[in-house]
Amino acid sequence: MALFINTNVNSLVAQNSLNKSTNSLQKSLYRLSTGLRINQSGDDAAGLCVAEGLESRIRANKRAMANIQDGLNMMYITEGGMTGVTEDLQRIRELCLQAANGIYSPDQKQTLMNEIKERLENIDAIANTTVFNGMELTNGSNPEVILQAGAGSDAANNTIDITSAMTNLLCTALGISLDIVTMDEANDGDLDPDYMDPGSGYNPANPPKVNGDNWTNEAIRAYIDKLDAAIDTISQNRSQLGAYQNRLESASQNLTTMNENYERSKSQILDCDMAEESANMVKYQILQQTSTTMLSQANQLPSIAISLLQNA
C-alpha cells in the first residue's frame, strides 16, 4: 500500500461519506419535524405538482361547500317569509269566509275587513323585510339568484338558478290587495246602475274602493278565489325551494366525499411515514458517527511517514 502525504484518499472518502450521512440526517430530521415527505420541489418534483393540483381542488370544494351553506341559509330565511305570509293568507281567507256569511251587518263586515287590511299590511312588511346579506328576497328586487354550488367554472354543472322559487310576496304581486278591488270588479265588471248616475260622484277612472258597506258576498267569494291562487303560488314555490334545498344538500355531501378522497391521495404523496423516517434517522446517525470515527483514523495515516523519516 502506497503512503502519500499530499493526498489522503482515505480521508477524502471518509469526508464524502460523512457529508452524505449528515445531509441525509438533516433531511430526515426536517421530514420528521414537518411531517411531510416533500418539503421542497427537489424532494419529488412530479409528486409536488400532483399534490398542488389536489390541494387546489380541496380548497375549491371547501369554498363551494361554504357557498352551498350560505345558499341554504338564504333559502331557510326565504321559506320563513313564505311561511309567515301563508299563515296570514290562511287567516284572511278564514275572515273572508266569515264575512261571506249573510248574518253580518256592514259595520261588522268592516270590523273583519280591518283585520284583513292589517294582515295585508303585515304581508307587505314581511315581503320587504325578508333580507339576507342585504338582498331583499321576496319583494321582486332581485331579478335572479344563482348559486355557485360547484368548484368549477362550467356554469351548467357548477351553478344552481333558484330564481323561479323566489316568490314576490307583495300583495300587489300576489293579486290580493284590497286597494285594487273596485266596485266594477266586485260586480264582475258590471257597474252598478246607481253608480252610473253622473250626479252620484262615480268616476270610472277612479272607482270607489270596497268597504264594509259595499263589499258584497259575491265580491268576497271572488276575493277568496284570489287568496286561493296566492296560497297555491306560494305553496308551489315552497315545494320548488325544498327541491333546491335537497339538491344543495346532496351536492354538499358529494363534495365532502370528494374531499375525503382528495385528502387521502394528497396524504399518500406529501405526508411522511414517521415509522420509516425514524428508522432512517437512526441509520443516518450511526453512519454519521461511523464516518466521523473513520475520518479521524484516516487523518492519522500520514503521520506514519514521520516515523519512517525518524528511523531513516
Secondary structure, DSSP 8 states (H G I E B T S, - for coil): ----SS--HHHHHHHHHHHHHHHHHHHHHHHHHH-BS-SSGGG-HHHHHHHHHHHHHHHHHHHHHHHHHHHHHHHHHHHHHHHHHHHHHHHHHHHHHHHTSTT--HHHHHHHHHHHHHHHHHHHHHHHH-EETTEE-SSS--S--EEE-SSSS-HHHHEEE-GGG----SHHHHT--GGG-BHHHHTTT---GGGGSGGGT--TTS--B--TTT--HHHHHHHHHHHHHHHHHHHHHHHHHHHHHHHHHHHHHHHHHHHHHHHHHHHHHHB--HHHHHHHHHHHHHHHHHHHHHHHHHHHGGGHHHHHHHH-
